[in-house]
Amino acid sequence: MTNTRMVKAVVLIGGPQKGTRFRPLSMDILKPLFPVAGFPMIYHHIDAARKIKGLREILLIGSYQQSDALHRFIMEVQHEFRILIRYLQEYAPLGTGGALYHFRDQILAGNPEVFFVMNCDVCCDFPLAEMLEFHKSRGPGVHHTILGTNATRQQSLNYGCIVEDSETHRVRHYVEKPETFVSTTINCGVYIFSPDIFNCIAKQLENSKEAINFDLTSTEQNPNIVKLDDAIAKMTTEKDSNGIIHVYHTIKFWSQIKSAGAAVFANRHYLSIYHRTHPERLAKLGPNQPNIIGDVFIHATARVDPTATLGPNVTIGSGVTIGAGVRVRETLILDGAIVGDHACILYTIIGPRATIGQWTRIEGTANDPNPNKPFAKLDVCGAFSNDGRLQPSITVIGSSVFVPSEVVILNSIVLPNKELRGSFKNQIIL
Ligand code: GTP
């Protein structure tokens, strides 16, 4: 097997127009920087990518304005991992394919043999080294690899569905969110591309420009917008030597973070892999320490009363204060939040700098048939309702919200900066 010459990785981070289902949490934190299991969403991608042999640099591509938060994140992570990370900003959202194509010169600078592309809103155990081995084992030449996993028939309808040749794993047919069942193998949003992918995207760009020219009503459309899914679908329908694509199957966990509620499940996933990758990040029982059940992350600067009970699947952010007798389970409490004595918080996200009064109960509901069952792969433990759609009723308390003492907040979403005055159930508080 040949050694890989040089490799790059691209993380597609979207822009302000994306991530709408992630509100209200994306209202004052860029979605790609939303912390899951104690670290920004894309930190997990970078942590996985930096371990690839021959990795030269990581490019973040999106249409967010460069911000202090993004700049600081990049500086800190570059310093921590001693790897080059750059943010490339699109002038407008160009779609996943259009964004890659727009920055093709930057991606191909230095002549990488292949490059990884990862959607920022996937949460997985990123089997990048295994995927690269698989990619190389297909032999030399122009081809690409897509990470796939198994979904149920119902779940598959919400994803890009892959039909493959069972012996060679070559993708024969690809349909994004089909109306009727196509295949239970779905696209995980992680790819290895050889540079020839740009020929395929260029063809798709030509097609979309032609379509716009024919459609006299679409003068507003940017002709440079192309979805990677459309390019992949086209590649598999045409006999094109640039378009040979294989699927590498993973049985490791995989889920997406589209809605705020899905972050609770992603948190659970990432905490579970810390056992293998970063056991030091998981809180331990000890004298004068809170009672810990299962997987819990507590930031070093958080102050947790030793009489509190946390877990399973809890993340406590930096500068958080947790009072006496507090109970927290299946929850993320973000930076600077204060939780008063004896509060009880279940299946919830508490936004940054929110204040929760004493003896208050905040609760969401998860369709979680068996919370103790370990995850194997796709999130089958509750992030989906029976029709396969993401549907956890997580309670979300926006940033700087004040929740008084002795109230109950159930299955509700509270927008930032609100001062609540009573109990609420099944409400969106604007
Ligand atoms: P949806 O269910 O419609 O969200 O489908 P999807 O999961 O295929 O999502 P989509 O293709 O829209 O986005 C996949 C990833 O690419 C996400 O992480 C987005 O943030 C990112 N993304 C989407 N559109 C753009 C874009 O125009 N530019 C960049 N740079 N990233 C994008």
Boltz pocket constraint, residues with backbone or C-beta under 6 A from the ligand:
constraints:
  - pocket:
      binder: B
      contacts: [[A, 11], [A, 12], [A, 13], [A, 14], [A, 15], [A, 18], [A, 61], [A, 62], [A, 63], [A, 90], [A, 92], [A, 93], [A, 94], [A, 95], [A, 96], [A, 99], [A, 118], [A, 119], [A, 120], [A, 121], [A, 122], [A, 158], [A, 189], [A, 258]]
      max_distance: 6.0
